[in-house]
Amino acid sequence: MPFHSKEMLEQWLGEFAALGYPISDRVKVIPQDGTDGLDTGLIALNLLDSMTLTYIQPEPLGSIHWGITFEAREVDLKLNASRTLELSGELAMVSMLCTFLQTKSLAEVEAEAGSVAPEALGL
């Protein structure tokens, strides 16, 4: 299983941005303790300036498969058309970032294993 340190994830975010993908300045890598107490890193952002906290992380932890979690809200979210368009742009960025992270994780596993076929990894 791949290990994603805070430093590695920060590097990957830099690579994502360098490829020209739009990335919110609110995307942050934050510490997350793994089962052995090591920092595994977690990517988080507040969609639309703290309206919805969102996490991107391996699902399950340590996997090459990444998922997006939107924290529950206590109040309804009401947006006008322009804010809805802004939210859709942030959601597109989160989706692209999640795909990028999964691709990087797969490449890391393949490099460590000497090019394992995606079918062998359950992809």
N, C-alpha and C positions, 0 to 999 in steps of 0.2 A: 504494500500500500504506500502511495506517495505521502511524503511529509511536506507540508507547506508552511514554512516558517514565515514570520512577519516580513523578514527581509526579502525572501523570495517573492512573496506576493506584492510587495512594493515595487520590486524590479519588474514583475509582470505588468503591473498597472502602468509603469513608465513605458514599457514596450507597446502596450495597447494604445496609449496616447500618441506615441511616436509613429504608429502606423496611420495616424490621421483620424482615428475614431473620436467622436465627441465624447468627452468624459467630464462629468460634473466635478467641480472642485470640492464637493461635499463627500466624494467617495474617499473613504479612509480604511486603512488596514489597522485593525485593533487587536490587541493580544487576546488569545483564547487558549485556556489550558487544556491540553490533551489528557488522555487517561493516565499517562505517565508523568504528568506535571510539566511537560515541555510546551512551549509556546507554539501553537499550530497556526496562528493567524486567522483572522476573520475579516471579511470585507463588508463594510456597512455604509449606508448613507441614509439621509433623511430626504425622501422624495418631496419636492416642492418646499424646501426649507422647513423641515420638522413636521410636516403633515403626516407622514407615514414612515416609520422606521423600517428599513429593508436590509436583509442580510443576504450575502452570497457566500456559500460554503459547500464543501464536499458533502454529498448525501449518499450514504451515511458518512460520518467523519472518517477521513483517511481514504476515501474512495476517489477514483478519477472522475466520477460523475458529480456534477455540480448542480445545485438547486438554489432557488430564490425563495426567501421567506419574507412575507409582508406581515408585520406585527398587527395584531388586532387593534381596532380603534374603538374608543368609547363613544364617540360622536360621529354622526354622519358627515361625509365630506361632500360639500356642494361647491361646484366650480362653474365659472362661465366658460364660454367657448374658447377663449384665448388661453385660460389656465388649463383647460382640458387638453388643448394642443400641446402646451408645454409639458404636461404630465405624460402624454403619449411619447414625446421625444425622450424624456428621461427613462420611460419603460423600455423603449427601443434600445437605448444605451445599456441598460441593465441586462437585457437579453443578449446583446452582442458581447458584453463583457463576460457573462456566464459561459457562453459558447467558447470564447477565447480561452478562459481559464480551464475549461474541460479539455480543449485541444492541447494546451500547454501541459496539463497533467498527463495526458495520454503520451505525448512526446517524451516526457520525463521517464515514464514507465518503460516505454519502448527502448530508450537509450540505456536504461539500467539493465534491461533484460536482453538486449541485443536484437531489437526489432521483433517484438511479439505481435502476432497478427491481431487486429481489432476483435475478431470473432473469439479469440482465446480470452479476451478481457471482458467478454459479455457485451460488446458494442454492436 
